[in-house]
Amino acid sequence: MRKSAGRSTQKTTQRQSDLPQKDIASLIASRVSIIDPDDPQRERKAFKVFLESVLIAELGDTLANDPAFYTMVEAVQQQMESDPELAKAIRSATKLLLPPTEN
């Protein structure tokens, strides 16, 4: 039984990683677009959406149902933000993820 469970997980993972990049990008854009432009955590939330989406696309959508996944994503994001070079890359990425705000 264990082998068949592994196969179905492997198939799910393969299907998710085979998603066209356009679909992943569309999903990210859709999720990021609903973040309030006035939210002081807007950039951080946008990068979290990106991180979650890429990990789910690569590792399988069953992760979305696991609360521990979101705890892990938060820990990974905090670790990335604590590294000055990665923090700079995250800021650059959020500029691509978010439309400019109107002031």
GROMACS elastic network, one bead per residue, 0.5 to 0.9 nm:
[ bonds ]
;  ai    aj funct       b0    kb
    1     4     6  0.54451   500
    1     5     6  0.64724   500
    1     6     6  0.87781   500
    2     5     6  0.51915   500
    2     6     6  0.62563   500
    2     7     6  0.86939   500
    3     6     6  0.50621   500
    3     7     6  0.62045   500
    3     8     6  0.87760   500
    4     8     6  0.62314   500
    4     9     6  0.85455   500
    5     8     6  0.52468   500
    5     9     6  0.61927   500
    5    10     6  0.84787   500
    6     9     6  0.50842   500
    6    10     6  0.59590   500
    6    11     6  0.85329   500
    7    11     6  0.60677   500
    7    12     6  0.85616   500
    8    12     6  0.61577   500
    8    13     6  0.85302   500
    9    12     6  0.50756   500
    9    13     6  0.60976   500
    9    14     6  0.84906   500
    9    60     6  0.78359   500
    9    62     6  0.89228   500
   10    13     6  0.50479   500
   10    14     6  0.60381   500
   10    15     6  0.85619   500
   10    60     6  0.86461   500
   11    14     6  0.50006   500
   11    15     6  0.61050   500
   11    16     6  0.85882   500
   12    15     6  0.51253   500
   12    16     6  0.62091   500
   12    17     6  0.86568   500
   12    59     6  0.84194   500
   12    60     6  0.58705   500
   12    61     6  0.76393   500
   12    62     6  0.84422   500
   13    16     6  0.51515   500
   13    17     6  0.61487   500
   13    18     6  0.84664   500
   13    56     6  0.87950   500
   13    57     6  0.77467   500
   13    58     6  0.65645   500
   13    59     6  0.53532   500
   13    61     6  0.77485   500
   14    17     6  0.52086   500
   14    18     6  0.59862   500
   14    19     6  0.88032   500
   14    58     6  0.79529   500
   14    59     6  0.83108   500
   14    60     6  0.78365   500
   15    18     6  0.50958   500
   15    19     6  0.66031   500
   15    57     6  0.85742   500
   15    60     6  0.79223   500
   16    19     6  0.54640   500
   16    56     6  0.75327   500
   16    58     6  0.60563   500
   16    59     6  0.72041   500
   16    60     6  0.55729   500
   16    61     6  0.70227   500
   17    20     6  0.82099   500
   17    56     6  0.86339   500
   17    57     6  0.53219   500
   17    59     6  0.72831   500
   17    60     6  0.76172   500
   18    21     6  0.85737   500
   18    57     6  0.82904   500
   18    58     6  0.84483   500
   19    22     6  0.81382   500
   19    23     6  0.65093   500
   19    24     6  0.70160   500
   19    57     6  0.73189   500
   20    23     6  0.54000   500
   20    24     6  0.67549   500
   20    25     6  0.87480   500
   21    24     6  0.51122   500
   21    25     6  0.59926   500
   21    26     6  0.84426   500
   22    26     6  0.59766   500
   22    27     6  0.85295   500
   23    26     6  0.50027   500
   23    27     6  0.61336   500
   23    28     6  0.85961   500
   24    27     6  0.50728   500
   24    28     6  0.61778   500
   24    29     6  0.85341   500
   24    53     6  0.71644   500
   24    54     6  0.75113   500
   24    57     6  0.74175   500
   25    28     6  0.51047   500
   25    29     6  0.60164   500
   25    30     6  0.84809   500
   25    50     6  0.88545   500
   25    53     6  0.89726   500
   26    29     6  0.50413   500
   26    30     6  0.60095   500
   26    31     6  0.85563   500
   27    30     6  0.51430   500
   27    31     6  0.62054   500
   27    32     6  0.85468   500
   27    53     6  0.77618   500
   28    31     6  0.51883   500
   28    32     6  0.59715   500
   28    33     6  0.84262   500
   28    46     6  0.85093   500
   28    49     6  0.65196   500
   28    50     6  0.60471   500
   28    53     6  0.66774   500
   28    54     6  0.88703   500
   28    97     6  0.81308   500
   29    32     6  0.51409   500
   29    33     6  0.59584   500
   29    34     6  0.89780   500
   29    50     6  0.89308   500
   29    97     6  0.70707   500
   29    98     6  0.82561   500
   30    33     6  0.52623   500
   30    34     6  0.70553   500
   31    34     6  0.58348   500
   31    35     6  0.74828   500
   31    46     6  0.82396   500
   31    49     6  0.69460   500
   31    50     6  0.89902   500
   32    35     6  0.55697   500
   32    42     6  0.88649   500
   32    45     6  0.79654   500
   32    46     6  0.55458   500
   32    47     6  0.87561   500
   32    49     6  0.68120   500
   32    50     6  0.83967   500
   32    97     6  0.72550   500
   32    98     6  0.70056   500
   33    36     6  0.80419   500
   33    37     6  0.88411   500
   33    46     6  0.88644   500
   33    98     6  0.76015   500
   33    99     6  0.82869   500
   34    37     6  0.85473   500
   35    38     6  0.85421   500
   35    39     6  0.72964   500
   35    42     6  0.64321   500
   35    45     6  0.76201   500
   35    46     6  0.75549   500
   36    39     6  0.52526   500
   36    40     6  0.89131   500
   36    42     6  0.70182   500
   37    40     6  0.83037   500
   37    42     6  0.67818   500
   37   101     6  0.64618   500
   37   102     6  0.85720   500
   38    41     6  0.86730   500
   38    42     6  0.74946   500
   38   101     6  0.84947   500
   39    42     6  0.50815   500
   39    43     6  0.86716   500
   40    43     6  0.78999   500
   40    44     6  0.88086   500
   41    44     6  0.53403   500
   41    45     6  0.60651   500
   41    46     6  0.85963   500
   42    45     6  0.51711   500
   42    46     6  0.61093   500
   42    47     6  0.87282   500
   42    98     6  0.86629   500
   43    46     6  0.51116   500
   43    47     6  0.63339   500
   43    48     6  0.86256   500
   43    90     6  0.88798   500
   43    91     6  0.76669   500
   43    94     6  0.58057   500
   43    95     6  0.81914   500
   43    97     6  0.86053   500
   43    98     6  0.76171   500
   44    47     6  0.53026   500
   44    48     6  0.62137   500
   44    49     6  0.87496   500
   44    77     6  0.87990   500
   44    90     6  0.86910   500
   44    91     6  0.88474   500
   44    94     6  0.79539   500
   45    49     6  0.62230   500
   45    50     6  0.86834   500
   46    49     6  0.51261   500
   46    50     6  0.63894   500
   46    51     6  0.87373   500
   46    94     6  0.65166   500
   46    97     6  0.67672   500
   46    98     6  0.71980   500
   47    51     6  0.61010   500
   47    52     6  0.85354   500
   47    77     6  0.83668   500
   47    90     6  0.70539   500
   47    91     6  0.86850   500
   47    93     6  0.74310   500
   47    94     6  0.60907   500
   47    97     6  0.77143   500
   48    52     6  0.59990   500
   48    53     6  0.83661   500
   48    73     6  0.74669   500
   48    74     6  0.77057   500
   48    77     6  0.71253   500
   49    52     6  0.52302   500
   49    53     6  0.59786   500
   49    54     6  0.85521   500
   50    53     6  0.51953   500
   50    54     6  0.61396   500
   50    55     6  0.85533   500
   50    97     6  0.82134   500
   51    54     6  0.53838   500
   51    55     6  0.61692   500
   51    56     6  0.85559   500
   51    73     6  0.72521   500
   51    77     6  0.80022   500
   52    55     6  0.52720   500
   52    56     6  0.60358   500
   52    57     6  0.84669   500
   52    64     6  0.85568   500
   52    69     6  0.86625   500
   52    70     6  0.78314   500
   52    73     6  0.67071   500
   53    56     6  0.51957   500
   53    57     6  0.59990   500
   53    58     6  0.85403   500
   54    57     6  0.50625   500
   54    58     6  0.61173   500
   54    59     6  0.84589   500
   55    58     6  0.51304   500
   55    59     6  0.57845   500
   55    60     6  0.77830   500
   55    61     6  0.89079   500
   55    63     6  0.86768   500
   55    73     6  0.88536   500
   56    59     6  0.51946   500
   56    60     6  0.50784   500
   56    61     6  0.52180   500
   56    62     6  0.78382   500
   56    63     6  0.63263   500
   56    64     6  0.69785   500
   57    60     6  0.57363   500
   57    61     6  0.66916   500
   58    61     6  0.86140   500
   59    62     6  0.84134   500
   59    63     6  0.75613   500
   60    63     6  0.62541   500
   60    64     6  0.83539   500
   61    64     6  0.56218   500
   61    65     6  0.79008   500
   62    65     6  0.57037   500
   62    66     6  0.72739   500
   63    66     6  0.52109   500
   63    67     6  0.82473   500
   63    68     6  0.85889   500
   63    69     6  0.61380   500
   63    70     6  0.87452   500
   64    67     6  0.76832   500
   64    69     6  0.71236   500
   64    70     6  0.80792   500
   65    68     6  0.89349   500
   65    69     6  0.81439   500
   66    69     6  0.54585   500
   66    70     6  0.74861   500
   67    70     6  0.55685   500
   67    71     6  0.67399   500
   67    72     6  0.88992   500
   68    72     6  0.61245   500
   68    73     6  0.85952   500
   69    72     6  0.50527   500
   69    73     6  0.61622   500
   69    74     6  0.86652   500
   70    74     6  0.61679   500
   70    75     6  0.86050   500
   71    74     6  0.51720   500
   71    75     6  0.63155   500
   71    76     6  0.86992   500
   72    75     6  0.50533   500
   72    76     6  0.61074   500
   72    77     6  0.85258   500
   73    76     6  0.50591   500
   73    77     6  0.60409   500
   73    78     6  0.85433   500
   74    77     6  0.51265   500
   74    78     6  0.61482   500
   74    79     6  0.86044   500
   75    78     6  0.51490   500
   75    79     6  0.61845   500
   75    80     6  0.86123   500
   76    79     6  0.51062   500
   76    80     6  0.61375   500
   76    81     6  0.85790   500
   77    80     6  0.50332   500
   77    81     6  0.60663   500
   77    82     6  0.85938   500
   78    81     6  0.50489   500
   78    82     6  0.61999   500
   78    83     6  0.89965   500
   79    82     6  0.51697   500
   79    83     6  0.68594   500
   80    83     6  0.55380   500
   80    84     6  0.83476   500
   80    85     6  0.87556   500
   80    86     6  0.56645   500
   80    87     6  0.63666   500
   80    90     6  0.82591   500
   81    84     6  0.70301   500
   81    85     6  0.86612   500
   81    86     6  0.63277   500
   81    88     6  0.84135   500
   81    90     6  0.76089   500
   82    85     6  0.89009   500
   82    86     6  0.78082   500
   82    87     6  0.68064   500
   83    86     6  0.53227   500
   83    87     6  0.58941   500
   83    88     6  0.85911   500
   84    87     6  0.50128   500
   84    88     6  0.62196   500
   84    89     6  0.87270   500
   85    88     6  0.51548   500
   85    89     6  0.63849   500
   85    90     6  0.87080   500
   86    90     6  0.60688   500
   86    91     6  0.86098   500
   87    91     6  0.62869   500
   87    92     6  0.87046   500
   88    91     6  0.51517   500
   88    92     6  0.63727   500
   88    93     6  0.86991   500
   89    92     6  0.50278   500
   89    93     6  0.61310   500
   89    94     6  0.86599   500
   90    94     6  0.61450   500
   90    95     6  0.86920   500
   91    94     6  0.51963   500
   91    95     6  0.64721   500
   92    95     6  0.52863   500
   92    96     6  0.68455   500
   92    97     6  0.89824   500
   93    96     6  0.52123   500
   93    97     6  0.62666   500
   93    98     6  0.87583   500
   94    98     6  0.58924   500
   95    98     6  0.55688   500
   95    99     6  0.74454   500
   95   100     6  0.78952   500
   96    99     6  0.75155   500
   98   101     6  0.83518   500
